Amino acid sequence: MKVEVANIKFNHDTASSVSDAINIRHDYNTPFDISSGEWIKGVTNIPACYTTNKSVTIKARFTVQPSSVTSADIWAISTDSGGSLGDVIKTNVTFSGGVSNPQYATFQMSGTTPDCIQKTTNDVWQWKMENVNGSGLAACDLDMSGPHTVYTILKEPTSPWVNATGNQRNAWKTALDLVCASAPWAGGETSVTGAAFRITEAINGAGRFKYDISRGAAMYLDGGTIKLSQCIDRLNGGFGAGELVNCTDCANFTVAFVNLIGGELYSSRMCADFNTNPYSAIGRPAWTPPSWGWGFSYHEVGWSGACGDGDSIFDPCLKVDGNGDPSAPPRTELLPTGMVFSDGNQGAPYVYRESLSAPGANGYGRCVAQPGSKLRRPIK
C-alpha cells in the first residue's frame, strides 16, 4: 500500500481569507500560480501568508495504490519547534480511483496562526495514516511535506495593497521578506504602532538613501506611482533608482511598508514655505543644511488618522532635535516615530510641529497640517 501527499493548498479560497491564507505574488511583475496548490510534491514550493491569531484550514490532495483503498484517517505532525502552523488535525479522507475524493480534503490546523509579524521557513509535516478502509489498521508514517515558508502579518494589507484575486498589488513576497525580517524591521511586533516605529527606523537607518540636498526632488515616483520595486531593490543592495530621495519618497516607502502588514497610514503634507530648525536629513551629516538653507516649501510624512493636528507622524526622512529647545543647541537626534503633529502650543513639551519648524510666524505659523493632501499612491 502506498499513499502520497501530492498537493497542498494554503490559500484555497482566493476570494476570502477568513480561514486561509491571503493572496500574494512574488513581485509586481511576477504572479504565483497556486491553481494546483502552493506545494506540489517534487515540483513546487510557494510561500503562504496569514494574518495573526486565526484558526485556519488547509486542503490536501492524496494518491493511493492500490485503488481498492477507499478511505483512511490522515493527519500530520509538525516536526519543527519554531514553525508557524502546528499540527494538522486528523480527518477521514475518502478515495476513488486512486485519488482522494473530493480531490482536495479539508484539514483543520491545531491552534491558531502566530500572534506577531514573522517569517518562518521550517514548517515540515510528517504525514500519518491509520484505519484504512475502516479496518482499524494501526498508524503508520506517510511521506513528509515542506519545508513550508510562512509569513504572518497583523491584518490584511491596506491600500496601496489589495487582496483581490490576481491583482498586481497583492502583497509581494519581496516586500514581505523585508518587513517580516527581525530588527530593525518589524519581525516580532504584535501591534501596528510598534511595527510602524520599526519600519520608520529601518528605512532611515538602512544606509541606502541620501536626502537630495540640491533640489529636494522625488526620485522614486513615476508620475503619481511609487517605484516600490526599485526601492526594494535598493534596500536589498541593488541600484534601484539611486541613492537620492526626498520627503515624498520617504513618506511613500513608509506608507507602503506599514500598510502591507495592515497599517492605516497616509502620505500627507504640511505647508507652506516655512522656516525650520536644524535637522539631520536621511543619509547626511547631522545638522547640515541643504543648499537652500533651513526651510521647506512643504514637507511630506507618513501620517495616521485624519492627518491632522492630533494625529501621529512617522518620518524617516529626517531627525529633529530631541534635547530641550529644538531651536537652539545642544542637540540630540530624535527620529519622529509616532510623534503627535501639533498640540497647539509652541512651547514644551515639544511635539513634531515645533520640533521641525522654527519659532514664529514664518516657521511654526506656516507649518500647518494639510489633511486635504492625504493620499495613498499606487505602487509598481
C-alpha positions, 0 to 999 in steps of 0.5 A: 500500500502506498499513499502520497501527499501530492498537493497542498493548498494554503490559500484555497479560497482566493476570494476570502481569507477568513480561514486561509491564507491571503493572496500574494505574488512574488513581485509586481511583475511576477504572479504565483500560480497556486491553481494546483496548490502552493506545494506540489510534491517534487515540483513546487514550493510557494510561500503562504501568508496569514494574518495573526491569531486565526484558526485556519484550514488547509486542503490536501490532495492524496494518491493511493495504490492500490485503488481498492483503498477507499478511505483512511484517517490522515493527519500530520505532525509538525516536526519543527519547534519554531514553525508557524502552523502546528499540527494538522488535525486528523480527518477521514479522507475518502478515495476513488480511483486512486485519488482522494475524493473530493480531490482536495480534503479539508484539514483543520490546523491545531491552534491558531496562526502566530500572534506577531509579524514573522517569517518562518521557513521550517514548517515540515509535516510528517504525514500519518495514516491509520484505519484504512478502509475502516479496518482499524489498521494501526498508524503508520508514517506517510511521506513528509511535506515542506519545508513550508515558508510562512509569513504572518502579518497583523491584518490584511494589507491596506491600500496601496495593497489589495487582496483581490484575486490576481491583482498586481498589488497583492502583497509581494513576497519581496516586500514581505521578506523585508518587513517580516525580517527581525530588527530593525524591521518589524519581525516580532511586533504584535501591534501596528504602532510598534511595527510602524516605529520599526519600519520608520527606523529601518528605512532611515537607518538602512544606509541606502538613501541620501536626502537630495540636498540640491533640489529636494526632488522625488526620485522614486515616483513615476508620475503619481506611482511609487517605484516600490520595486526599485526601492526594494531593490535598493534596500536589498543592495541593488541600484534601484533608482539611486541613492537620492530621495526626498520627503515624498519618497520617504513618506511613500516607502513608509506608507507602503511598508506599514500598510502591507502588514495592515497599517492605516497610514497616509502620505500627507503634507504640511505647508507652506514655505516655512522656516525650520530648525536644524535637522539631520536629513536621511543619509547626511551629516547631522545638522547640515543644511541643504543648499537652500538653507533651513526651510521647506516649501512643504514637507511630506510624512507618513501620517495616521488618522485624519492627518491632522493636528492630533494625529501621529507622524512617522518620518524617516526622512529626517531627525529633529532635535530631541534635547530641550529647545529644538531651536537652539543647541545642544542637540540630540537626534530624535527620529519622529516615530509616532510623534503627535503633529501639533498640540497647539502650543509652541512651547514644551513639551515639544511635539513634531510641529515645533520640533521641525519648524522654527519659532514664529510666524514664518516657521511654526505659523506656516507649518500647518497640517494639510489633511486635504493632501492625504493620499495613498499612491499606487505602487509598481 
